[in-house]
């Protein structure tokens, strides 16, 4: 899942606002089910005069009988705001279960909605209610620029007292199968092939992904860093963010002019430094020398295209008029023809048609997680559902989804989202395992 960084006030407000009503164990919650009759709204001042409005108005479901019923099974009989470690959950999957409207009453056109997330099993049983502002997999980047996901979940929520001074984020780490979970104690983390580096107010820890145990720890003084507030955990810049370099962790650039790059060897605990410019140049060289991992497309004219990956070449004809658009390859062997005018088609690298030319919306669904798969989701113009096809083009399921919905993956499940709800389906047969309405008006 993608990481969301929230402002300090929002992160703190989300934790309170996402605490929804408890429901009975193992029961479906539907429009006619046991939902509280009244909604709840909380707001508090934010920075620069903005207001954060967190709403979970469950009465909306009763007023909209035409909606599909909410589906919500619990592992535990009561509302659960803490992940309880167990060894029999199986792979846990994040789900969106609540929403917060953020903005200013003076400029409502700039308001936006942010979701809160929980965790469920592969069968849709909720083990953690939607109390997190973000849940995603820990990862590291290899030389090709691709991300490698670790079997570790990063759970993030807002805490203005204990969270990061920059954005209020406070994190916990958990096994992907829920067999272990740390306390919410970290401001950031970075993955590597064998361990995670996590840091908080007091320093950094090396965490074993198999057990969650702290293998080594360092104070900020030992690392030569003034405080945890200086560490660039998330900058949006590949050159400056804390990351695994291949044999050590890059900890950021420091000094009056950010002229010194600092590194940590997790095996020896040695802290080393280098000129920041040397670090930037080494990264640039790595990016330039990394092998090509994608297919380039070139138009030949007459509706034909040449696809190139290293020494491999394919000549392929388009099943539709592409205009100035170029095809692209997904999943290593599926060629997507999208003219960005509402028409698309899919073939393999040999030109065999997988999905014929048609009008509508195409989404390629792929998950890098365990038990993930590759699917093609199609919503045709005027239809109120998504057609889920397997990689060979065989129709597997039709799942509800209007024009305002979008389709993605959550672990091995298909997620259909809109501003008002999120639903999770088995792609093989379209069974809905969880459907949650956010309860926001409009």
C-alpha positions in Angstrom: 0.0 0.0 0.0 1.3 3.8 -0.6 2.6 5.8 2.4 0.6 8.9 3.4 2.4 11.6 5.5 -0.2 13.7 7.4 0.3 17.1 9.0 0.8 17.0 12.8 -2.7 18.2 13.8 -4.4 15.9 11.3 -2.4 12.9 12.4 -3.4 13.6 16.0 -7.0 14.1 15.0 -7.3 11.0 12.9 -6.6 8.7 15.8 -9.6 10.0 17.7 -11.8 10.4 14.7 -11.2 6.9 13.4 -12.4 5.2 16.6 -15.7 3.8 15.2 -18.4 2.0 17.0 -17.9 -1.6 18.2 -20.0 -4.4 16.8 -20.8 -7.9 17.7 -18.3 -10.7 16.9 -18.6 -12.5 13.7 -21.7 -10.6 12.5 -22.4 -8.8 9.3 -23.1 -5.1 9.7 -25.6 -3.9 7.1 -28.0 -1.1 6.4 -30.5 -2.9 8.5 -28.0 -4.2 11.0 -27.1 -3.1 14.5 -25.5 0.3 13.8 -25.9 3.3 16.2 -28.6 5.6 15.0 -26.7 8.8 15.5 -23.4 9.9 13.9 -20.4 11.4 15.6 -18.4 14.4 14.6 -15.3 15.9 16.2 -13.2 18.9 15.1 -10.3 20.9 16.4 -8.2 23.8 15.3 -5.2 23.1 13.2 -2.3 25.1 11.9 -2.9 28.2 9.9 -6.5 28.5 11.0 -7.6 25.2 9.4 -10.2 22.9 10.9 -10.1 19.2 10.8 -13.5 17.6 10.7 -13.6 13.9 11.4 -16.9 12.3 10.7 -18.2 8.8 11.1 -21.9 9.2 10.5 -23.3 5.7 10.6 -26.9 6.9 10.2 -26.1 7.6 6.5 -26.4 3.9 5.9 -30.0 3.8 7.1 -30.9 6.7 4.9 -29.5 5.1 1.7 -31.2 1.8 1.4 -30.2 1.5 -2.2 -26.6 1.0 -1.2 -25.1 -2.5 -1.0 -25.0 -3.7 2.6 -21.9 -3.2 4.7 -20.0 -6.4 5.5 -17.9 -6.5 8.6 -16.7 -9.7 10.4 -14.6 -9.5 13.5 -12.0 -11.9 14.8 -12.5 -10.6 18.3 -16.0 -9.8 19.7 -15.1 -6.3 20.7 -13.7 -3.2 19.0 -9.9 -3.7 18.8 -7.5 -0.7 18.6 -4.3 -2.7 19.2 -2.9 -5.5 17.1 -2.9 -8.6 19.3 -0.1 -11.0 18.2 -1.1 -14.5 17.2 0.3 -17.2 14.9 -3.0 -18.3 13.3 -4.1 -15.1 11.4 -2.4 -15.8 8.2 -1.3 -12.9 6.0 -2.9 -9.7 7.2 -4.3 -7.2 4.7 -4.9 -3.4 5.3 -8.4 -2.1 4.7 -9.8 1.4 4.6 -12.6 1.7 7.3 -13.1 5.3 8.0 -12.5 8.8 6.6 -11.7 12.3 7.7 -12.5 15.5 5.9 -9.6 18.0 6.2 -9.8 21.7 5.3 -10.8 25.2 6.2 -14.3 26.5 6.5 -13.1 29.7 4.8 -11.9 27.8 1.7 -13.9 24.6 1.3 -12.7 24.1 -2.3 -9.4 23.0 -0.8 -10.9 20.3 1.5 -9.8 16.8 1.0 -10.6 13.4 2.4 -8.1 11.1 4.1 -8.8 7.5 5.1 -8.1 5.6 8.3 -6.9 1.9 8.0 -7.1 -1.3 9.9 -6.1 -4.9 9.3 -8.0 -8.0 8.4 -7.3 -11.6 7.6 -7.4 -13.1 4.1 -11.0 -14.2 4.9 -12.1 -10.7 5.8 -12.0 -11.0 9.6 -11.0 -7.7 11.2 -8.2 -8.0 13.8 -7.4 -4.3 14.1 -10.0 -1.6 13.6 -9.3 1.4 11.4 -7.2 3.4 13.8 -4.1 4.0 11.7 -3.5 6.9 9.3 -1.4 4.6 7.1 -0.4 0.9 6.9 2.1 -0.3 4.3 4.9 -2.8 3.8 8.5 -2.1 4.8 10.8 -2.3 1.8 14.1 -1.5 0.3 15.3 -0.5 -3.2 17.7 -2.7 -5.3 20.0 -1.5 -8.0 17.4 -1.7 -10.7 15.3 0.8 -8.9 12.6 -1.8 -8.0 11.3 -2.1 -4.4 11.6 -5.4 -2.5 8.9 -5.8 0.1 9.7 -7.3 3.5 7.2 -9.5 5.5 6.8 -6.5 7.9 4.0 -4.0 8.2 4.5 -0.4 9.2 1.5 0.9 11.2 1.3 4.7 11.5 -0.9 6.9 13.5 -0.9 10.5 14.8 0.4 11.4 18.3 1.2 15.0 18.9 2.9 14.2 22.2 5.1 11.2 21.2 5.1 11.5 17.4 7.7 13.0 15.1 8.1 16.7 15.7 7.8 17.3 11.9 4.5 15.6 11.2 3.3 13.9 14.4 3.6 10.4 12.9 4.2 7.6 15.4 4.9 4.1 14.1 4.8 0.4 15.1 6.2 -2.5 13.3 4.4 -5.9 12.9 4.9 -9.2 11.2 2.9 -9.5 8.0 1.1 -12.5 9.6 0.6 -10.7 12.9 2.8 -13.0 14.9 4.6 -10.1 16.5 4.0 -6.4 16.9 6.1 -3.7 18.6 4.8 -0.7 20.5 4.1 2.6 18.7 7.5 4.0 19.4 9.2 5.0 16.1 9.3 8.1 13.9 10.6 6.4 10.8 12.1 3.2 9.5 14.2 1.8 6.5 14.4 -1.7 5.3 17.3 -3.9 4.2 17.5 -7.6 3.1 18.1 -8.8 6.7 16.9 -6.2 9.1 15.0 -2.9 9.7 16.5 0.3 11.0 13.9 2.2 13.1 14.4 5.4 15.0 12.5 7.4 17.6 13.1 10.0 20.2 16.0 8.3 21.9 18.0 6.8 18.9 17.9 4.0 16.4 17.3 0.3 16.7 18.0 -2.7 14.4 14.9 -4.9 14.3 14.8 -8.5 13.2 12.0 -9.0 10.7 11.4 -12.6 11.8 10.7 -11.9 15.5 10.5 -8.1 15.9 13.3 -8.2 18.5 15.8 -5.4 18.8 19.1 -6.8 17.8 21.2 -3.6 18.3 20.6 0.0 19.3 22.4 3.3 19.2 21.8 6.6 20.8 21.8 9.7 18.6 25.1 10.7 20.2 26.7 7.4 19.2 25.5 8.1 15.6 26.9 11.6 15.6 23.5 13.1 15.1 22.1 15.9 17.2 18.6 14.5 17.6 16.0 12.4 15.9 14.3 15.5 14.5 17.3 15.9 12.1 16.9 12.5 10.5 15.5 12.7 6.9 13.2 9.6 7.1 10.9 10.7 4.3 11.9 13.5 2.0 10.4 12.5 -1.3 14.0 12.6 -2.7 15.9 9.4 -3.6 19.2 11.2 -2.9 18.5 12.4 0.7 16.1 9.9 2.3 17.4 7.3 4.8 17.9 4.1 2.9 19.8 0.9 2.4 22.8 1.3 0.0 23.7 -2.3 -0.6 26.0 -2.8 2.4 25.1 -0.1 4.9 22.4 2.4 5.8 22.6 6.0 4.6 21.5 8.2 7.5 21.3 11.5 5.8 23.5 14.6 5.2 24.5 16.8 8.1 26.6 19.9 8.8 26.0 23.6 8.4 25.7 23.2 4.6 24.6 19.5 4.6 28.0 18.7 3.3 28.6 15.5 5.2 26.9 12.2 4.3 26.7 9.7 7.3 26.4 5.9 7.1 25.9 3.0 9.5 27.2 -0.5 9.1 24.5 -2.7 10.8 26.9 -5.6 11.3 29.8 -3.8 13.0 27.9 -0.7 14.2 30.6 1.5 12.6 29.5 5.0 11.7 31.4 6.4 8.7 31.2 9.7 6.8 31.8 10.9 3.2 31.4 14.2 1.3 27.8 14.6 0.4 28.7 15.3 -3.2 30.4 11.9 -3.4 27.2 10.3 -2.2 25.1 12.1 -4.7 27.5 11.2 -7.6 27.6 7.5 -6.5 23.8 7.4 -6.6 23.7 9.0 -10.0 26.2 6.6 -11.3 24.2 3.7 -9.9 21.0 4.9 -11.6 22.7 5.4 -14.9 24.4 2.0 -14.9 21.5 0.0 -13.7 20.2 -2.5 -16.2 17.0 -1.7 -18.1 14.0 -3.5 -16.7 11.2 -2.1 -18.8 10.2 -2.4 -22.5 10.7 0.7 -24.6 8.1 1.4 -27.3 8.7 3.1 -30.6 6.1 3.9 -33.3 6.9 2.7 -36.8 3.9 4.1 -38.5 1.0 2.2 -40.0 -0.2 1.1 -36.5 2.9 -1.0 -35.8 5.3 -0.6 -32.9 8.7 -1.9 -31.9 9.2 -3.0 -28.3 12.7 -3.2 -27.0 14.2 -4.6 -23.7 18.0 -4.9 -23.9 18.7 -7.2 -26.8 15.1 -8.4 -27.1 12.8 -6.9 -29.8 9.2 -7.4 -30.7 7.3 -6.0 -33.7 3.6 -5.7 -32.8 0.5 -4.3 -34.4 -2.0 -2.2 -32.4 -5.6 -3.5 -32.3 -6.9 0.1 -32.2 -6.1 3.6 -33.4 -3.5 4.8 -30.8 -3.1 8.4 -32.2 0.1 9.7 -30.6 0.0 7.4 -27.6 2.5 4.5 -27.2 1.8 1.0 -25.8 3.4 -0.1 -22.6 4.1 -3.5 -21.0 2.9 -4.6 -17.6 3.7 -7.8 -15.7 6.5 -8.6 -18.0 4.4 -9.9 -20.9 1.1 -8.0 -21.3 1.1 -5.1 -23.8 -1.4 -2.4 -22.9 -2.8 -0.3 -25.8 -4.5 2.8 -24.3 -5.2 5.7 -26.6 -6.2 7.9 -23.6 -9.4 8.7 -25.4 -11.5 6.0 -23.7 -10.4 3.0 -25.8 -8.0 0.2 -24.9 -6.9 -3.3 -25.8 -4.5 -5.9 -24.3 -2.2 -8.4 -26.1 0.8 -10.5 -25.2 4.3 -9.8 -26.6 3.6 -12.0 -29.6 0.5 -9.9 -30.5 -2.1 -12.5 -29.4 -5.2 -10.6 -28.3 -6.0 -11.0 -24.6 -8.7 -8.3 -24.4 -10.1 -7.0 -27.7 -10.4 -3.3 -28.4 -13.2 -1.7 -26.4 -14.3 1.5 -24.7 -14.1 2.0 -21.0 -11.5 2.0 -18.2 -8.8 -0.6 -17.8 -6.7 -1.1 -14.6 -3.9 -3.6 -14.4 -4.0 -5.2 -11.0 -0.7 -6.6 -9.6 0.5 -7.1 -6.1 4.1 -7.6 -5.0 3.0 -9.2 -1.7 2.8 -12.9 -1.0 -0.3 -14.5 -2.3 -0.7 -11.6 -4.8 -1.5 -12.2 -8.4 -2.1 -10.4 -11.7 -5.5 -9.4 -13.0 -7.1 -7.1 -15.5 -10.0 -5.0 -14.3 -12.4 -3.4 -16.8 -15.3 -1.0 -16.3 -17.2 -0.3 -19.5 -18.8 3.0 -20.2 -22.2 3.2 -18.5 -21.8 0.0 -16.5 -21.9 0.0 -12.7 -19.5 -2.9 -12.1 -15.9 -4.0 -12.8 -15.2 -7.1 -14.8 -12.2 -9.0 -13.4 -10.2 -11.0 -16.0 -7.3 -13.4 -15.3 -4.0 -12.9 -17.0 -5.1 -15.0 -20.0 -8.3 -12.9 -20.5 -10.8 -15.2 -19.0 -13.7 -13.5 -17.1 -13.6 -14.5 -13.4 -16.0 -12.1 -11.7 -18.2 -9.0 -11.9 -17.9 -6.8 -8.9 -19.9 -3.6 -8.1 -18.3 -0.3 -8.8 -19.8 2.9 -10.2 -18.2 5.6 -12.3 -16.8 7.3 -9.2 -14.9 4.1 -8.1 -11.4 3.0 -8.7 -9.9 -0.5 -8.6 -6.6 -1.6 -7.0 -5.2 -4.5 -5.0 -4.9 -5.1 -1.3 -2.7 -8.1 -0.8 -4.2 -10.9 -2.8 -7.7 -9.2 -2.9 -9.2 -6.7 -5.3 -10.1 -3.4 -3.6 -12.8 -1.2 -5.0 -12.8 2.3 -3.5 -14.8 5.5 -3.8 -14.9 8.6 -1.6 -17.7 7.0 0.4 -16.7 3.3 0.8 -14.2 0.6 0.3 -14.9 -3.1 -0.6 -12.6 -6.1 -0.8 -13.2 -9.1 -3.1 -11.7 -12.4 -4.1 -10.7 -11.9 -7.7 -11.2 -15.6 -8.5 -15.0 -15.6 -7.8 -16.0 -12.0 -6.8 -16.9 -12.9 -3.2 -17.0 -9.8 -1.0 -15.2 -10.2 2.2 -15.5 -6.7 3.7 -17.4 -3.6 2.7 -17.1 -0.5 4.8 -18.9 2.9 4.4 -17.1 5.9 5.6 -20.3 7.7 6.6 -19.3 11.1 5.1 -22.2 13.3 3.8 -22.8 14.0 0.2 
